[in-house]
Amino acid sequence: MENINDFSKGSVAKNIMNLAVPMTVAQLVNVLYNVVDRIYIGHIPHASTEALTGIGLALPVITMITAFANLFGMGGAPLCSIARGAGDTVRAEKIMGNAFTMLLVSGGILMAVSYLFKEPMLYLFGASDVTYPYANAYLSVYLAGTLFVMVSLGMNNFINSQGFGKMGMLTVLVGAVLNLVLDPLFIFVLHMGVQGAAVATIISQGVSALYVLGFLRGRRAIFRLNKKAMRPDGKLIREITGLGLSGFVMSVTNGAVQIVCNAMLSRYGGDLYVGVMTVINSVREIITMPVNGLTNGAQPVIGFNYGAGETKRVKKAIRFMGISCVIFTCIIWAALFFFPQVFIHLFNNEPELLKAGVPAFRIYFFGIFLMALQFAGQSAFVALGKSRQAVFFSLLRKAIIVIPLTLFLPMVGNLGVNGVFLAEPISNLIGGAACFATMIITVYRKL
């Protein structure tokens, strides 16, 4: 079993791409769970913009659930890779078992708290009396499947950390295809509207969760999920949480940014601009998935070689990851700048939303390649177990730069809604450059 998916042998780039390609497909497909909902909902007759805006108001809660899945899933998986590289399968199993326990516990708490404070939360996020019914209808159903989301997202990391990228892709693909089929059935045929979209999503996530657990309990897994390993170990949970904190902070701050953006856009531009931001967030989720897939695909390779003492291969992996991310995001930047209408039409055909969305796209996504530097630098920190640096740069870009700028810039020179959209490219410039430069100086040169 020790020789299965040995990342210390063969081409570093090939090892990364063997994981990154299926992981990218898996993550793109995973994004479709919510994005497909928005595409269908954005075309509901006579209520498309209001319904789409309502779903946008529920995004911070969905982001928060994803954050906790990342906390324990992305926190435990790199530790598993390092343990496997060092030949310690028992420790790898204990890490995975403890992560699974924490995913279940945190998922249950999140679901209960969200149901209790659903109405005040949605109004805090920028809901109006027109959009609240849509947001409430979607979220009320979606929350019932919280544990499915936690397991399917969180535990899939442990399939990938063992080198089974194609299986990780398959577990997500099964649910996403099911969601693609069920969405129009529940929304249009059964006339369930936004509630139908949520029902389709939780059924699909439930099927994905069963596939993930089936593999991790089966014979093919290098290390398996078992009851003994699930007993809470305080020291291990602290290690998992410490390393997963950067992904958690990134997701939480993304949620906080969504809340602040929706509130400011509602104030300066009304429900229309909240709808524009919903489309922007949806497109951003899609275009960042290949970058996420590449950086996440590099993490097991970097962690394994670091654990095995192969520092030259670690440096090769970091170089390949960084260069590839920048090239991809430069190409995407050109597409978004010259053809924003194509992306907007995926979600909505209303002339007013298109008119407001085109300039917003060009401002928000300006210089997006700098964001790739943040992803690459942060992933290198996480893969090598450098949790403090990863957490700091997560906080720097979103909490310290974006949120204050989102609150301040609309008041400068009557920028209004343009000030809200301008905060993102400024944060990419400062945060991305600082993160990558620090990684090169403090980690890369010392390997």
C-alpha positions in Angstrom: 0.0 0.0 0.0 3.0 2.3 0.6 3.8 2.5 -3.1 0.3 3.6 -4.2 0.3 7.2 -5.4 3.9 7.8 -4.4 4.4 11.5 -5.2 8.1 11.3 -4.6 8.5 9.6 -8.0 7.9 10.7 -11.6 7.3 14.2 -13.0 6.2 16.7 -10.4 4.0 18.6 -12.9 2.4 15.3 -14.0 1.7 14.3 -10.4 0.0 17.7 -9.8 -2.0 17.6 -13.0 -3.1 14.0 -12.4 -4.8 15.3 -9.2 -5.6 18.9 -10.4 -7.6 18.0 -13.5 -10.1 15.7 -11.9 -10.2 18.0 -8.8 -10.9 21.0 -11.0 -13.7 19.2 -12.8 -15.0 18.1 -9.4 -14.9 21.6 -8.0 -16.4 23.1 -11.1 -19.2 20.5 -10.9 -19.6 21.2 -7.2 -20.1 24.9 -7.8 -22.9 23.9 -10.2 -25.0 22.8 -7.2 -25.7 26.4 -6.4 -24.9 28.1 -9.7 -27.3 25.9 -11.7 -30.0 26.8 -9.2 -29.3 30.5 -9.9 -29.3 30.0 -13.7 -32.7 28.3 -13.6 -34.1 30.7 -11.0 -32.9 33.7 -13.0 -35.2 32.6 -15.8 -38.4 32.1 -13.7 -41.1 34.0 -15.6 -42.3 37.4 -14.1 -40.1 37.1 -11.0 -36.5 36.3 -12.3 -34.6 39.3 -10.9 -36.4 39.3 -7.5 -35.9 35.5 -7.1 -32.2 35.7 -8.2 -31.6 38.5 -5.7 -33.3 36.5 -3.0 -30.9 33.6 -3.6 -28.0 36.0 -3.5 -29.1 37.0 0.0 -28.9 33.4 1.1 -25.3 33.0 -0.1 -23.6 34.2 3.1 -25.2 31.3 5.0 -24.2 28.8 2.3 -20.7 30.3 2.4 -20.6 29.8 6.2 -21.5 26.1 5.9 -18.7 25.8 3.3 -16.3 27.5 5.6 -16.8 24.9 8.3 -16.5 22.1 5.7 -13.1 23.7 4.7 -12.0 24.1 8.4 -12.0 20.4 9.0 -11.7 19.0 5.5 -9.0 21.2 4.1 -7.3 21.3 7.6 -7.1 17.5 7.9 -6.2 16.5 4.3 -2.7 18.2 4.2 -1.8 16.6 7.5 -2.9 13.2 6.1 -0.6 13.8 3.1 2.4 14.7 5.3 1.7 11.6 7.6 1.4 9.4 4.5 4.7 10.8 3.1 6.3 9.9 6.4 4.7 6.4 6.3 2.4 6.8 9.3 -0.9 5.4 8.1 -2.3 5.1 11.7 -1.9 8.8 12.3 -3.5 9.5 8.9 -6.6 7.5 9.8 -6.9 9.2 13.2 -6.7 12.6 11.5 -9.5 11.7 9.0 -11.7 10.2 11.7 -11.4 13.2 14.0 -12.2 15.5 11.0 -15.3 13.5 10.2 -16.5 13.8 13.8 -16.0 17.6 13.9 -17.8 17.9 10.5 -20.9 16.2 12.0 -20.8 18.2 15.2 -20.3 21.6 13.6 -22.9 20.9 10.9 -25.6 20.1 13.5 -24.8 23.3 15.4 -24.8 25.4 12.2 -28.2 24.1 11.1 -29.8 24.8 14.5 -28.4 28.3 14.8 -29.3 29.2 11.2 -32.9 28.1 11.6 -33.2 30.1 14.9 -31.9 33.4 13.5 -32.9 33.0 9.8 -35.2 36.1 9.5 -33.1 38.7 11.3 -30.0 37.4 9.4 -31.6 37.7 6.0 -32.7 41.3 6.7 -29.2 42.1 8.0 -27.8 40.8 4.7 -29.8 43.3 2.8 -33.2 41.7 2.2 -36.2 43.8 1.4 -39.9 42.9 1.8 -39.9 42.0 -1.9 -36.9 39.7 -1.8 -37.2 38.2 1.7 -39.9 35.6 0.7 -37.6 34.1 -2.0 -34.5 34.0 0.3 -36.5 32.5 3.1 -38.1 29.8 0.9 -34.8 28.7 -0.5 -32.8 28.8 2.8 -35.5 27.0 4.8 -35.2 23.9 2.6 -31.4 24.1 2.0 -30.6 24.1 5.7 -32.2 20.7 6.1 -29.3 19.2 4.1 -26.5 20.8 6.0 -24.9 17.5 7.1 -25.0 16.2 3.5 -23.0 19.3 2.4 -20.5 19.0 5.3 -19.8 15.4 4.5 -19.7 15.6 0.7 -17.5 18.7 0.7 -15.3 18.1 3.8 -14.6 14.4 3.4 -13.9 14.5 -0.4 -10.6 16.2 0.5 -9.5 12.9 2.1 -10.1 11.0 -1.1 -7.9 13.5 -3.0 -5.2 13.5 -0.3 -4.7 9.8 -0.9 -4.2 10.5 -4.6 -7.6 9.2 -5.9 -8.4 12.4 -7.9 -10.7 10.6 -10.3 -12.7 9.1 -7.6 -13.0 12.4 -5.9 -14.3 13.9 -9.1 -16.8 11.0 -9.6 -18.3 11.5 -6.1 -19.1 15.1 -6.9 -20.1 14.4 -10.5 -22.8 11.9 -9.5 -24.6 14.5 -7.3 -24.1 17.4 -9.8 -25.6 15.5 -12.7 -28.5 14.5 -10.5 -29.0 18.2 -9.5 -28.9 19.2 -13.2 -31.8 16.8 -13.9 -33.9 17.5 -10.8 -33.7 21.3 -10.9 -36.0 21.9 -13.9 -38.3 19.1 -12.7 -38.9 20.7 -9.3 -38.7 24.3 -10.4 -40.8 24.3 -13.6 -42.6 21.0 -13.9 -43.7 20.7 -10.3 -44.0 24.5 -10.0 -42.0 24.6 -6.7 -39.9 27.7 -7.7 -37.0 28.5 -5.4 -38.0 25.8 -2.9 -37.7 23.2 -5.7 -34.1 24.3 -6.4 -33.2 23.8 -2.8 -34.9 20.3 -2.7 -32.9 19.3 -5.8 -29.7 20.5 -4.2 -30.0 18.6 -0.9 -31.1 15.4 -2.6 -28.0 15.6 -4.8 -25.7 16.5 -2.0 -27.1 13.5 0.0 -26.2 11.1 -2.9 -22.7 12.6 -3.1 -22.2 12.2 0.7 -23.1 8.5 0.4 -20.6 7.9 -2.4 -17.8 9.7 -0.4 -18.5 7.6 2.7 -18.7 4.4 0.6 -15.3 4.9 -0.8 -13.6 5.9 2.5 -15.1 2.8 4.2 -14.2 0.5 1.2 -11.2 -1.6 0.3 -9.6 0.7 -2.3 -8.9 3.5 0.2 -5.3 3.6 1.5 -6.5 4.7 4.9 -10.1 4.1 5.9 -12.8 5.8 8.0 -13.4 3.7 11.2 -15.1 4.2 14.5 -11.9 3.9 16.6 -10.3 6.8 14.6 -13.4 8.9 15.1 -12.9 9.2 18.9 -12.1 12.9 19.6 -8.5 13.6 20.2 -8.0 17.2 21.5 -4.4 17.5 20.2 -5.3 16.3 16.7 -8.4 18.5 16.5 -6.2 21.5 17.4 -3.8 20.6 14.6 -6.6 20.1 12.1 -8.3 23.4 13.1 -5.0 25.3 13.1 -4.2 24.3 9.6 -7.8 24.5 8.3 -8.1 28.0 9.7 -6.8 29.7 6.6 -9.5 28.1 4.4 -12.1 28.8 7.1 -11.1 32.4 7.4 -11.1 32.8 3.7 -14.7 31.4 3.4 -15.9 33.3 6.5 -14.5 36.6 5.2 -16.0 35.9 1.8 -19.3 35.6 3.6 -18.7 38.8 5.5 -17.7 40.6 2.3 -21.0 39.4 0.6 -23.0 40.7 3.5 -21.3 44.1 3.5 -21.4 44.4 -0.4 -25.2 43.5 -0.4 -25.9 46.0 2.3 -24.0 48.8 0.6 -25.3 48.0 -2.9 -28.9 47.9 -1.5 -28.2 51.4 0.0 -26.6 53.0 -3.0 -28.3 51.1 -5.9 -31.3 49.1 -4.6 -32.3 45.4 -5.3 -31.0 45.6 -8.9 -27.4 45.9 -7.9 -27.8 43.2 -5.3 -28.8 41.0 -8.3 -25.7 42.2 -10.2 -23.5 41.1 -7.3 -25.3 37.7 -7.2 -24.3 37.2 -10.9 -20.7 38.4 -10.2 -20.4 36.0 -7.2 -21.7 33.2 -9.4 -19.2 33.9 -12.2 -16.4 34.3 -9.7 -17.1 30.9 -8.2 -16.9 29.3 -11.7 -13.7 31.0 -12.9 -11.8 30.5 -9.6 -12.5 26.8 -9.5 -9.7 25.9 -12.0 -7.3 27.9 -9.8 -8.6 26.2 -6.7 -8.3 22.8 -8.4 -4.7 23.4 -9.4 -3.7 24.7 -5.9 -5.6 22.0 -4.1 -4.1 19.4 -6.5 -0.6 20.7 -5.7 -1.1 20.5 -1.9 -1.0 16.6 -1.6 2.1 16.6 -3.8 3.9 19.4 -1.9 2.9 17.9 1.5 3.9 14.3 0.6 7.4 15.4 -0.7 7.8 17.7 2.3 7.1 14.8 4.6 9.5 12.6 2.6 12.3 15.2 2.7 12.3 15.8 -1.1 12.7 19.6 -0.9 13.7 20.1 -4.6 10.5 18.5 -5.7 8.6 20.8 -3.3 10.1 23.8 -5.0 9.3 22.5 -8.4 5.7 22.0 -7.4 5.4 25.5 -6.0 6.9 27.0 -9.2 4.5 25.0 -11.5 1.5 25.9 -9.4 2.3 29.7 -9.3 3.1 30.1 -13.0 0.1 28.0 -14.2 -2.4 30.0 -12.0 -1.1 33.4 -13.3 -1.4 32.2 -17.0 -4.9 30.9 -16.6 -6.2 34.0 -14.8 -4.7 36.4 -17.4 -6.7 34.5 -20.1 -9.9 34.7 -18.0 -9.4 38.4 -17.3 -9.3 39.1 -21.1 -12.5 37.1 -21.6 -14.4 38.9 -18.8 -13.2 42.3 -19.9 -14.2 42.0 -23.6 -17.2 39.7 -23.3 -19.0 40.4 -20.0 -22.4 40.1 -21.7 -21.9 36.4 -22.4 -21.4 35.6 -18.7 -24.3 37.8 -17.5 -26.7 36.2 -20.1 -26.1 32.8 -18.4 -28.1 34.1 -15.4 -30.4 36.8 -16.5 -31.8 38.4 -19.7 -33.3 41.6 -18.1 -32.0 44.7 -20.0 -31.6 46.7 -16.8 -29.5 44.1 -15.1 -27.3 43.7 -18.2 -26.8 47.5 -18.5 -25.8 47.7 -14.8 -23.7 44.5 -14.9 -21.3 45.2 -17.8 -19.4 48.1 -16.2 -19.6 46.4 -12.8 -17.9 43.3 -14.3 -15.1 45.3 -15.8 -14.3 47.1 -12.5 -14.7 44.1 -10.2 -12.6 41.6 -12.2 -9.8 44.1 -13.2 -6.3 42.6 -12.6 -7.8 39.2 -11.4 -4.5 37.5 -12.1 -3.2 39.1 -8.9 -5.8 37.0 -7.0 -4.0 33.9 -8.3 -0.9 34.9 -6.4 -2.9 34.9 -3.2 -4.2 31.4 -3.9 -0.8 30.0 -4.8 1.0 31.6 -1.9 -1.6 30.5 0.6 -1.8 27.0 -0.7 2.0 26.6 -0.3 1.7 27.7 3.3 -1.1 25.3 4.0 0.6 22.3 2.3 3.7 22.8 4.4 1.8 23.2 7.6 2.5 26.9 8.0 -0.9 27.8 9.4 -0.2 31.2 10.9 1.0 32.7 7.6 -2.0 31.2 5.8 -4.5 32.6 8.3 -2.8 36.1 8.3 -3.0 36.5 4.5 -6.6 35.2 4.5 -7.5 38.0 7.0 -5.4 40.6 5.2 -7.1 40.6 1.8 -10.7 40.3 2.9 -11.2 41.5 6.5 -8.4 44.2 6.6 -8.6 45.5 3.0 -11.9 44.6 1.2 -14.5 45.3 4.0 -13.2 48.7 5.0 -12.8 49.8 1.4 -16.3 48.5 0.6 -17.7 50.8 3.4 -15.4 53.8 2.5 -15.1 54.0 -1.3 -18.8 54.6 -2.1 -18.6 57.9 -0.2 -15.4 59.0 -2.1 -16.1 61.4 -5.0 -19.7 60.1 -5.4 -18.4 56.6 -6.5 -21.5 54.9 -5.1 -21.9 51.4 -6.3 -18.7 51.6 -8.4 -16.8 52.1 -5.1 -18.2 48.8 -3.9 -17.0 47.0 -7.0 -13.6 48.8 -6.9 -12.7 47.3 -3.5 -12.0 43.9 -5.0 -9.2 44.7 -7.5 -7.5 46.9 -4.9 -7.4 44.0 -2.4 -6.1 41.6 -5.1 -3.2 44.0 -5.8 -2.2 44.5 -2.2 -3.1 41.1 -0.7 -2.0 38.9 -3.6 1.4 40.5 -4.1 2.1 40.6 -0.3 1.1 36.9 0.2 3.2 35.5 -2.7 6.2 37.7 -2.0 6.2 36.6 1.6 5.9 32.9 0.6 8.9 33.2 -1.7 11.1 35.0 0.9 10.2 33.0 4.0 9.5 29.5 2.6 10.6 28.9 -1.0 14.2 30.3 -0.6 14.7 28.3 2.6 13.7 24.9 1.2 
